Amino acid sequence: MENPVARHLPSRAALFFCRIAAACLIASAGLFPAAHAGDLSKADIERRFEPPLHVQEKLTQIPAWPLTSELEPEAGPVGYVFESIDLAPVPGFEGTPMNFLVSIDRKGNFMNVELLRQHEPVFLGGLGEAPLREFVTQYAGRNIKQQFLIALNAARNRTGPADTRSGQTTLDGVSKATASVRIVNQSVLGAALEVARAKLGFADRSKHGPAAQVRTDVDAPESFADMLRNGMVGRLRLSNAEVEKLFAGTDGAEVDEEGLAQPTAVFTDIYIAYLNTPSIGRAILGDAQYKEAMERNFENRHLWWIASAGRYPIVDDNFVPGGQSSRLSMAQDGLFLELRDQGFEPKDIAGPPELNTSRLFGIYAEAGLDPGRPLDLTLTITRAKGMILPTLTHKTVTLKYAPPSRLFSYPPEPLPEWVLAWQQRWLDLSILGAALILLSIALARPRWISVDARRLKIFRLGFLAFTLLYVGWTIQGQLSIVQVTGALKSLKSGQGLSSFLYDPISLLLIAFTLVSFVIWGRGTFCGWLCPFGALQEFVGMLGRKLRLPRLHIPLAVAKKLEWGRYVALAVLVGAALFVPRQGESLNELEPFKTAITVGFDRSWPFVAYAVALLVAGAFYYKFFCRFICPLGAVMSLGGRLRRFDWLTRRVECGKPCQSCKAKCAYDAIEPTGEIRYDACFQCLDCVGIYHDAKRCPVLLYEKKGLVLTPKGVMAAGSDG
């Protein structure tokens, strides 16, 4: 008859530890500011830019230094330089944002990207900073408007020209640091786009997707009247009376004598049409003028025909062809665009009334404008009161204009960077997902796989080899305490956990591990899915093959030593929250980066430490996992969520049968026969013994008609 042992409740010590950790986290939130500050002063920036470039004072509305040039003294800023951490403090893999010095020119081209500081574990002591510094050199010459893709396998084309096909550009990735370089890309692009939107007029695409493209296959010119009706031509007509209402209650009221005398007469009649679409361009300009305008548009600017009739033209007496009109401005999504005259005055426009102004205006293609979406053309009307030092009053009217959607094609919205990361790793995710399903089946129905000792050995060794070779060394799926401390630091700084999305392999493992806590406890990850744990298992097996002496620590002493994991966890969590720079060094207590992430390709002290821990595991089974591993402490705490005692026991287990306890390499079975789930690595040996009549003394005696009792072996049915 089988009686499950009651599930353990959390010990008072574990509960005390949880409360202390929670208190530290809450207290830290008020001690550390969430904001990140840049590292450099103006003098630091000036040392990096030599004449003809000059660094101006830092802007107040956005943390960036304008760059001017001696070669273009009247051109204003020719570029901007800024620190990424001031504009896009994206938390890194370890939880702390990296910082880059980024410079862009006025067209949105990257001039340079320089690494200032970083805290990524893989670049701190693993691969070193050289691959990261080489990676960021690839931005130079590429434009912010391009869609940046990260190649998983470096093509080594850094010295070649940027590939601009289809508006995309590809950066060579860094092997073993895929998630980190994606965060680098988000930091650099995010900061550059903030400056571009504020100073270069780039539109925000986050809510609207990529810009519409003109359809060259739609070329059916229509009459001017038809274009007014279908929206190809926008129009704003104001009477003198309507303009007078604008100035009511101001100093500009009732100063326009002509307007007051003829209230219904036209004050201004404005027209606008987007000429890059052939249907509109040919209908407005005619074939000859349209061809001439397009041939002159060698910079591929967005071109508009803007004209006016009535008393108030769109340009004033001070207007200079090729410049900007003080009366006109254009904006989209609240961002003003540089609307500049193109020095082209079209003639013989058929359809509108007699015009006082008819000109072509353009906007740089790099400005990020979307011609397929509404934009605002604003006319400023100015009135003067008084003859000497007159009082000027300004009012604005806005014409909203968007050509018909049928004239454009709309590219699909680019997927978020983290979605691209998942797509690029679909094969690895599929293989890992299949392995997790297989493991779940084995743990859900452990009897069949474990009752045959040889079958269990083959399955377990095969799965551990898969975990080490594929999950660990191939797809870099080693979970780490760095992810825990990094998450705490990100939450403390108010940055959230979005950086985890860029590492789909780790996120899948984390999600599976969280589910396994509830069903099986901590041992699912530690016993089956930890690459370093698998490496320790193989080292322990090698030690037995070599007949190395096996050290034995009394269970009572081992239980006390197991608290070393919790002490290590508390120290690393406290360091991450209160002394983060020192915490980065203390995280090296964990040898995972050395042994798994960089495959022992590291300086000798780190390699020596990792090898020493493995050697210790050859003499005492899983030494690091059981007594030191801070991630193991996290797993043990998570295992407290377990809802089932799925490792079945009999009343005879431990009373008197000690077979399973004697064979458990992890000391996870109490002398009473109960399973210590906090120490169990779920090797399933005890499950196989439990169901095997050849190995379980209880079943063996039952076949002989005998029963085991605390007093010894007795005949079945005996009263004892």
C-alpha positions in Angstrom: 0.0 0.0 0.0 1.4 3.4 -1.0 1.1 6.5 1.1 2.6 9.7 -0.3 4.7 11.7 2.1 3.3 15.2 2.9 4.8 18.0 1.0 7.3 20.1 2.9 6.4 23.6 3.9 9.0 26.4 3.4 11.4 26.5 6.3 11.5 29.5 8.6 15.0 30.3 7.4 14.0 30.4 3.8 11.0 32.6 4.6 13.3 34.9 6.5 15.7 35.1 3.5 12.9 36.0 1.2 11.7 38.8 3.4 15.2 40.2 3.7 15.7 40.1 -0.1 12.3 41.8 -0.6 13.1 44.5 1.9 16.4 45.2 0.2 14.7 45.6 -3.1 12.1 47.9 -1.8 14.6 50.0 0.1 16.9 50.3 -2.9 14.1 51.9 -5.0 14.3 55.1 -3.0 18.1 55.2 -2.7 19.0 55.2 -6.4 17.8 57.5 -9.1 16.4 56.0 -12.2 17.9 58.6 -14.6 21.2 57.9 -16.3 23.7 60.6 -17.0 26.2 61.0 -19.8 29.9 60.7 -19.2 31.4 63.5 -21.4 31.9 67.2 -21.2 32.1 69.6 -24.1 35.9 69.5 -23.8 35.8 65.7 -24.1 33.8 66.1 -27.3 36.0 68.7 -28.8 39.1 66.4 -28.5 37.3 64.0 -30.8 36.4 66.5 -33.6 39.1 68.5 -35.3 38.7 71.5 -37.7 36.9 72.2 -39.9 34.3 70.9 -37.5 33.6 72.8 -34.3 31.5 71.6 -31.3 28.9 74.1 -30.0 27.3 74.4 -26.6 25.0 71.6 -25.6 21.4 72.1 -26.5 18.9 72.6 -23.7 15.9 71.0 -25.3 17.7 67.8 -26.1 21.1 66.5 -24.8 23.1 66.9 -27.9 26.1 69.1 -29.1 25.6 70.7 -32.5 28.5 70.5 -35.0 29.3 73.4 -37.3 31.8 73.6 -40.1 34.2 76.3 -41.2 33.5 75.3 -44.8 29.8 76.2 -44.4 29.7 79.1 -41.9 26.2 80.1 -42.9 24.7 76.6 -43.0 24.1 76.2 -39.3 24.6 72.8 -37.7 26.0 70.2 -40.1 25.6 67.4 -37.6 25.0 66.5 -33.9 26.9 64.4 -31.4 25.3 62.9 -28.3 25.6 60.1 -25.8 23.1 57.2 -26.2 22.5 56.8 -22.5 21.0 60.3 -22.3 18.4 59.5 -24.9 17.9 55.7 -25.1 19.1 54.1 -21.9 18.2 50.5 -22.9 19.1 48.0 -20.2 21.7 45.6 -21.3 21.8 41.8 -20.7 23.2 42.5 -17.2 20.6 45.2 -16.4 22.8 48.3 -16.9 22.5 50.5 -20.1 25.6 50.7 -22.3 26.8 54.2 -23.4 27.9 55.2 -26.9 29.0 58.4 -28.4 27.0 58.8 -31.6 27.4 61.5 -34.2 25.1 62.0 -37.2 25.0 64.6 -40.0 22.1 66.7 -41.0 20.9 64.1 -43.5 20.7 61.4 -40.8 23.8 59.6 -41.8 26.0 58.1 -39.0 29.3 59.9 -38.8 30.7 57.7 -36.1 29.7 55.5 -33.1 32.2 55.1 -30.2 31.9 52.8 -27.2 32.2 54.8 -24.0 31.2 52.1 -21.4 29.4 48.8 -21.2 28.6 46.2 -18.6 27.7 43.2 -20.8 29.1 40.0 -19.2 30.1 38.5 -22.5 32.2 41.6 -23.4 33.6 42.2 -19.9 35.8 39.2 -19.6 34.6 36.7 -22.1 35.0 37.9 -25.6 36.5 41.1 -24.5 35.6 44.6 -25.8 37.3 44.3 -29.2 34.4 42.6 -31.0 32.0 45.2 -29.6 34.2 48.1 -30.7 34.5 46.5 -34.1 30.7 46.0 -34.3 29.9 49.7 -33.8 32.3 50.8 -36.5 29.8 49.4 -39.0 27.3 52.3 -38.4 29.5 54.9 -40.1 28.0 56.0 -43.5 24.6 54.3 -42.9 21.4 56.3 -42.7 18.9 56.3 -39.8 16.0 55.8 -42.2 17.3 52.3 -43.2 16.0 49.2 -41.6 18.9 47.7 -39.7 19.2 43.9 -39.7 21.7 42.0 -37.6 23.3 39.0 -39.3 23.7 36.0 -37.1 26.8 34.8 -39.0 29.2 37.6 -39.7 29.7 38.1 -43.4 32.9 40.1 -42.7 32.0 42.8 -45.1 32.7 45.7 -42.7 35.2 47.3 -45.2 32.7 47.3 -48.0 29.9 49.7 -48.9 26.7 49.6 -47.0 24.0 47.6 -48.6 21.0 49.9 -49.1 18.8 47.7 -51.2 15.1 47.8 -50.3 15.9 50.4 -47.6 17.7 47.7 -45.5 21.2 47.5 -44.3 22.8 44.5 -42.6 25.3 44.6 -39.8 27.6 41.7 -39.1 26.7 40.2 -35.7 29.1 39.0 -33.0 29.2 35.2 -32.3 28.0 34.3 -28.8 26.7 37.8 -28.2 23.6 38.0 -30.4 21.3 39.3 -27.7 23.8 41.9 -26.6 24.4 43.4 -30.0 20.7 43.7 -30.6 20.5 45.8 -27.5 23.5 47.8 -28.8 21.6 48.4 -32.0 18.5 49.6 -30.1 20.6 51.9 -28.0 22.3 53.5 -31.0 19.3 53.8 -33.3 17.0 54.9 -30.5 19.2 57.8 -29.5 19.9 58.8 -33.1 16.2 58.8 -33.9 15.4 61.0 -30.9 17.9 63.6 -32.2 16.7 63.2 -35.8 13.1 63.8 -34.8 13.9 66.8 -32.7 16.5 68.5 -35.0 16.2 67.0 -38.5 12.4 66.8 -38.8 12.2 63.0 -39.0 8.7 61.8 -38.6 7.8 59.3 -35.9 7.1 55.9 -37.6 6.4 54.0 -34.4 2.6 54.4 -34.8 2.2 54.5 -38.6 4.7 52.1 -40.1 7.1 52.8 -43.0 6.5 55.7 -45.4 4.3 55.2 -48.4 5.9 54.8 -51.8 4.7 56.5 -55.0 3.1 54.2 -57.5 4.7 55.0 -60.8 2.3 52.6 -62.6 -0.6 55.0 -61.8 -0.4 57.8 -64.4 -3.8 59.0 -65.5 -3.9 62.8 -65.4 -7.3 64.3 -64.6 -8.8 67.7 -64.9 -8.1 70.4 -62.3 -11.8 70.3 -61.2 -11.7 66.5 -60.7 -8.5 66.7 -58.7 -10.1 69.3 -56.4 -13.0 66.9 -55.8 -11.0 63.7 -55.3 -8.4 65.3 -53.0 -5.4 65.3 -55.4 -5.3 69.0 -55.0 -5.8 70.6 -51.7 -7.5 74.0 -51.3 -8.0 76.6 -48.6 -10.1 79.6 -49.5 -10.6 82.5 -47.0 -12.8 85.5 -47.3 -12.0 88.9 -45.8 -14.7 88.4 -43.2 -13.3 85.0 -42.2 -9.9 86.5 -41.7 -11.4 89.4 -39.7 -12.9 86.8 -37.3 -9.4 85.4 -36.7 -8.2 88.8 -35.4 -11.3 89.6 -33.3 -10.3 90.8 -29.8 -6.7 91.4 -30.8 -4.6 94.5 -31.8 -5.1 93.4 -35.4 -8.9 93.7 -35.4 -10.5 96.2 -37.7 -7.2 97.5 -39.2 -7.9 96.1 -42.7 -10.0 98.8 -44.3 -10.2 97.0 -47.7 -11.3 93.8 -46.0 -13.9 95.6 -44.0 -15.3 97.3 -47.1 -15.5 94.0 -49.1 -16.2 91.3 -46.5 -17.2 88.6 -49.0 -14.2 89.2 -51.3 -11.4 86.6 -51.4 -8.5 87.3 -49.0 -6.5 84.3 -50.0 -7.1 81.1 -52.1 -4.3 78.5 -51.6 -3.7 75.4 -53.6 -1.3 72.5 -52.9 -0.5 69.3 -54.9 2.1 66.6 -54.4 4.0 66.4 -57.7 6.0 63.2 -57.2 3.0 61.2 -58.2 2.9 61.2 -62.0 -0.9 61.6 -62.2 -0.9 64.8 -60.2 2.4 66.1 -61.6 1.5 65.8 -65.3 -2.0 67.2 -64.8 -0.7 70.3 -62.9 2.5 71.1 -64.9 1.9 69.4 -68.2 4.3 66.9 -69.7 7.1 69.3 -70.6 7.3 71.2 -67.3 6.8 67.9 -65.3 9.8 66.3 -67.1 11.9 69.4 -66.5 11.0 69.5 -62.8 11.8 65.8 -62.3 15.1 66.1 -64.1 16.1 69.0 -61.8 15.1 67.0 -58.8 18.4 65.1 -58.6 18.2 64.9 -54.8 14.9 63.1 -55.0 13.1 65.6 -52.8 9.4 65.6 -52.1 8.0 68.3 -54.4 4.8 70.3 -54.0 3.2 72.8 -56.3 1.9 75.6 -54.0 0.1 78.6 -55.4 -2.2 81.3 -54.2 -4.8 83.8 -55.5 -6.5 86.7 -53.9 -5.1 89.7 -51.9 -2.6 87.7 -49.7 0.1 85.7 -51.5 2.0 82.8 -50.0 5.3 84.8 -50.2 6.0 88.3 -49.0 8.1 91.1 -50.6 11.2 89.9 -48.9 11.0 86.4 -50.4 14.2 85.2 -52.2 13.8 82.3 -54.7 15.5 79.2 -53.5 14.9 80.2 -49.8 12.0 79.7 -47.4 8.8 81.7 -47.3 8.3 83.4 -44.0 4.5 82.9 -44.5 4.5 79.1 -45.2 5.4 76.2 -43.0 4.8 72.4 -43.3 4.5 69.8 -40.6 3.6 66.2 -40.1 2.9 64.6 -36.8 3.6 67.9 -35.1 7.2 67.9 -36.5 8.1 70.9 -38.7 9.8 70.2 -42.0 12.1 72.4 -43.9 10.0 73.6 -46.9 12.3 75.3 -49.3 11.6 76.9 -52.7 13.0 75.1 -55.7 13.6 78.1 -57.9 11.0 76.8 -60.4 8.0 79.0 -61.3 5.6 76.9 -63.4 3.6 78.7 -66.1 0.2 78.2 -67.7 -1.5 76.2 -64.9 -4.9 75.3 -66.3 -7.9 75.3 -63.9 -7.4 77.6 -61.0 -8.3 81.3 -61.0 -5.7 84.0 -61.8 -2.8 83.3 -59.4 -0.5 85.8 -57.7 2.1 83.1 -56.8 2.8 79.7 -58.3 6.0 77.9 -57.2 7.5 74.5 -56.5 8.6 73.8 -53.0 10.6 70.8 -51.7 11.6 68.8 -48.6 14.6 66.6 -48.3 14.0 63.0 -48.9 15.9 62.3 -45.6 13.4 64.3 -43.6 11.3 61.2 -42.9 8.1 62.6 -44.3 5.4 60.1 -45.3 3.7 61.5 -48.5 0.8 59.1 -48.2 -0.4 60.5 -44.8 -1.9 63.9 -44.0 0.4 66.8 -43.5 -0.3 70.4 -42.5 0.4 73.4 -44.7 0.3 76.5 -42.4 -0.1 80.1 -43.6 0.8 82.9 -41.2 -1.2 86.1 -41.6 0.3 89.2 -40.2 -1.4 92.5 -39.4 0.3 95.7 -38.3 -1.3 98.4 -36.2 0.2 101.9 -36.2 2.6 103.7 -38.5 5.7 104.1 -36.3 6.9 101.0 -34.5 3.6 99.2 -35.4 2.3 96.4 -33.3 2.3 93.2 -35.2 -0.3 90.5 -34.7 0.1 87.0 -36.2 -2.6 84.4 -36.9 -2.3 81.1 -38.6 -4.6 79.0 -40.8 -3.9 75.4 -41.7 -4.6 73.4 -44.8 -4.6 69.7 -44.2 -3.6 67.7 -47.3 -3.2 64.1 -48.2 -3.3 62.7 -51.8 -5.6 59.7 -52.4 -4.2 56.4 -51.1 -4.6 54.8 -54.5 -1.6 56.8 -55.7 0.7 55.0 -53.2 1.9 51.6 -52.1 2.2 51.0 -48.4 5.1 48.7 -47.4 4.4 46.3 -44.5 5.3 47.7 -41.1 8.8 46.5 -40.1 8.6 43.9 -37.3 10.0 44.9 -33.9 13.7 44.0 -33.4 12.8 41.4 -30.9 10.4 39.7 -33.3 13.2 39.5 -35.9 15.4 37.9 -33.3 12.8 35.2 -32.7 12.3 34.7 -36.4 16.1 34.3 -37.1 16.3 31.6 -34.4 13.2 29.7 -35.3 15.2 26.5 -36.0 17.1 26.6 -32.7 13.8 27.4 -30.9 12.1 24.5 -32.7 14.8 22.0 -31.7 14.8 23.3 -28.1 11.0 23.3 -27.9 10.9 19.7 -29.1 13.5 18.7 -26.5 11.5 20.4 -23.7 8.4 18.6 -24.8 10.3 15.3 -24.7 11.6 16.1 -21.2 8.1 17.0 -20.1 6.7 13.7 -21.3 9.6 11.8 -19.5 9.0 13.7 -16.2 5.2 13.4 -16.4 5.3 9.6 -17.0 8.7 8.7 -15.4 8.0 5.0 -14.7 8.5 3.7 -18.3 11.8 5.5 -18.8 13.2 4.8 -15.4 12.2 1.2 -14.5 14.9 -0.1 -16.9 18.2 1.2 -15.5 19.9 0.9 -18.9 17.2 2.7 -20.7 17.2 5.6 -18.1 21.0 5.8 -18.4 20.9 6.1 -22.2 18.2 8.7 -22.1 19.7 10.8 -19.3 23.2 10.7 -20.8 21.9 11.6 -24.2 19.8 14.5 -22.9 22.7 15.8 -20.8 24.9 15.7 -23.8 22.3 17.6 -25.8 22.1 20.2 -23.0 25.9 20.7 -22.9 26.8 20.5 -26.5 23.7 22.1 -28.1 21.9 24.2 -25.5 25.1 25.4 -23.9 28.0 25.6 -26.4 26.0 25.9 -29.6 22.9 28.1 -29.0 24.2 29.8 -25.9 21.3 28.9 -23.7 23.0 28.9 -20.3 20.8 30.7 -17.8 22.8 32.7 -15.3 22.6 34.6 -12.0 23.4 37.7 -14.2 19.9 37.5 -15.6 18.4 37.6 -12.1 20.6 40.5 -10.9 20.1 42.3 -14.3 16.3 42.0 -14.0 16.4 43.5 -10.5 18.6 46.4 -11.6 16.3 47.0 -14.6 13.2 47.0 -12.5 14.8 49.3 -9.9 15.7 51.8 -12.6 12.2 51.7 -14.0 13.4 50.2 -17.4 11.3 47.0 -17.3 12.3 43.6 -18.6 12.0 44.2 -22.4 15.7 43.4 -22.9 14.9 39.7 -22.2 12.9 39.7 -25.5 16.1 39.9 -27.5 17.4 36.6 -26.2 14.6 34.1 -27.3 16.6 31.0 -26.3 17.0 32.1 -22.7 13.5 33.4 -22.5 12.1 30.1 -23.6 14.2 28.3 -21.0 13.1 30.8 -18.3 9.4 30.3 -19.2 9.7 26.6 -19.1 11.6 26.7 -15.8 8.9 28.9 -14.2 6.3 26.4 -15.2 8.4 23.5 -14.0 8.6 25.1 -10.6 4.9 24.5 -10.0 4.8 21.0 -11.3 8.2 19.3 -10.5 10.2 21.8 -8.4 13.7 23.1 -8.8 15.4 20.0 -10.2 14.0 20.2 -13.7 16.4 22.9 -14.7 19.3 22.0 -12.4 19.1 18.3 -13.3 18.4 18.4 -17.0 18.7 21.9 -18.6 21.8 23.5 -17.0 24.8 23.1 -19.3 27.3 23.6 -16.6 25.4 21.2 -14.4 25.6 18.7 -17.3 29.3 19.3 -17.6 29.7 18.5 -13.8 27.7 15.3 -14.3 30.1 14.1 -17.0 33.1 15.1 -14.9 31.7 13.2 -11.9 31.1 10.1 -14.1 34.7 10.4 -15.4 35.9 10.6 -11.8 34.2 7.3 -11.1 35.6 5.7 -14.2 39.1 6.8 -13.0 38.3 5.4 -9.6 38.9 8.7 -7.9 38.1 8.6 -4.2 34.6 9.9 -3.4 34.4 12.3 -0.5 31.5 11.9 1.9 30.0 14.7 4.0 27.5 13.8 6.7 24.0 14.8 5.8 23.6 17.2 8.7 26.8 19.0 7.7 25.8 19.0 4.0 22.5 20.6 4.8 24.3 23.4 6.5 26.8 23.8 3.7 23.8 24.1 1.3 23.1 27.5 2.8 26.2 28.7 1.1 24.1 29.0 -2.1 21.6 31.4 -0.3 24.5 33.4 1.2 26.0 33.8 -2.3 22.6 34.8 -3.7 22.1 37.4 -1.0 25.5 38.9 -1.6 25.1 39.1 -5.3 21.6 40.6 -5.1 22.7 43.1 -2.5 25.7 44.1 -4.7 23.6 44.5 -7.8 21.2 46.8 -6.0 23.7 48.9 -3.9 27.1 48.6 -5.5 26.4 47.5 -9.1 30.0 48.0 -10.4 31.4 45.7 -7.7 28.5 43.4 -8.3 29.6 42.8 -11.9 32.9 41.4 -10.6 31.3 39.4 -7.9 29.1 37.7 -10.5 32.2 35.9 -11.6 31.6 33.6 -8.6 29.5 31.8 -11.2 31.8 30.0 -13.8 29.1 29.7 -16.5 30.5 32.4 -18.7 34.0 30.9 -18.6 33.0 27.3 -19.1 29.9 27.6 -21.3 29.5 31.1 -22.9 33.1 31.4 -24.2 34.1 27.7 -23.9 37.1 28.3 -21.7 38.6 30.8 -24.1 39.5 33.3 -21.4 42.4 34.5 -19.3 44.0 31.9 -17.0 42.6 32.9 -13.6 39.0 32.5 -14.8 39.8 29.2 -16.5 41.7 27.9 -13.4 38.7 28.8 -11.2 36.2 27.0 -13.4 38.5 23.9 -13.7 39.0 23.8 -10.0 35.2 23.7 -9.4 34.9 20.8 -11.9 37.8 18.9 -10.3 36.0 19.4 -6.9 32.9 17.9 -8.6 35.0 14.8 -9.6 35.6 14.1 -5.9 32.3 15.3 -4.4 29.3 15.0 -6.8 28.1 18.3 -8.1 30.1 20.3 -5.5 29.4 23.7 -7.0 25.7 23.1 -7.7 25.0 21.9 -4.2 27.0 24.3 -2.1 27.9 27.5 -4.0 25.6 28.1 -7.0 23.6 31.3 -6.5 21.3 30.4 -9.5 20.7 27.1 -7.8 19.5 29.0 -4.7 17.1 30.9 -7.0 15.9 27.6 -8.4 15.4 26.2 -4.9 13.3 29.2 -3.8 11.3 28.9 -7.0 10.8 25.2 -6.3 8.8 26.2 -3.3 6.0 26.8 -5.7 5.7 23.0 -6.4 2.2 21.8 -5.9 2.7 18.0 -6.2 4.8 15.3 -4.5 5.3 13.5 -7.7 8.1 11.3 -6.5 6.1 8.6 -4.9 7.1 6.9 -1.6 6.0 3.8 0.3 5.5 3.5 4.1 8.5 1.2 4.1 10.8 3.8 2.5 13.2 4.7 5.2 11.3 2.6 7.7 13.3 0.4 7.3 14.3 0.4 3.6 17.3 2.7 2.9 18.0 1.5 -0.6 17.1 4.7 -2.4 18.8 6.8 0.1 22.1 4.9 -0.2 22.0 5.1 -4.0 21.1 8.9 -4.2 24.2 10.7 -5.3 22.7 14.1 -4.3 21.9 13.3 -0.6 18.3 14.3 -1.5 16.6 11.5 0.5 16.1 11.8 4.2 16.8 8.8 6.5 13.0 8.7 7.0 12.6 8.1 3.2 11.2 11.5 2.3 12.4 13.4 -0.7 14.2 16.7 -0.1 12.9 18.4 -3.2 15.2 21.5 -2.6 18.2 19.2 -3.1 16.7 16.8 -5.7 18.1 17.0 -9.3 15.4 14.6 -10.6 17.8 12.0 -12.0 14.9 9.5 -11.7 17.1 6.8 -10.2 14.8 6.5 -7.1 11.7 6.3 -9.4 13.3 3.4 -11.3 14.2 1.6 -8.1 10.7 2.2 -6.7 9.0 0.4 -9.6 11.7 -2.3 -10.3 11.0 -5.6 -8.5 14.6 -6.6 -9.1 16.0 -3.5 -7.3 13.4 -2.5 -4.7 13.8 -4.6 -1.5 10.1 -4.0 -0.7 8.9 -5.5 -4.0 11.6 -8.2 -3.9 10.4 -9.4 -0.5 6.7 -9.2 -1.5 7.4 -11.7 -4.3 8.7 -14.0 -1.6 5.6 -13.5 0.5 7.5 -11.4 3.0 7.2 -7.8 4.2 9.7 -5.3 5.5 8.9 -3.7 8.9 10.9 -1.5 11.2 11.5 -4.7 13.2 12.8 -6.6 10.3 11.6 -9.0 7.6 8.4 -10.8 8.5 6.0 -13.2 6.7 3.1 -11.6 5.0 0.0 -11.6 7.2 2.1 -11.9 10.4 1.0 -9.6 13.2 4.7 -8.8 14.0 
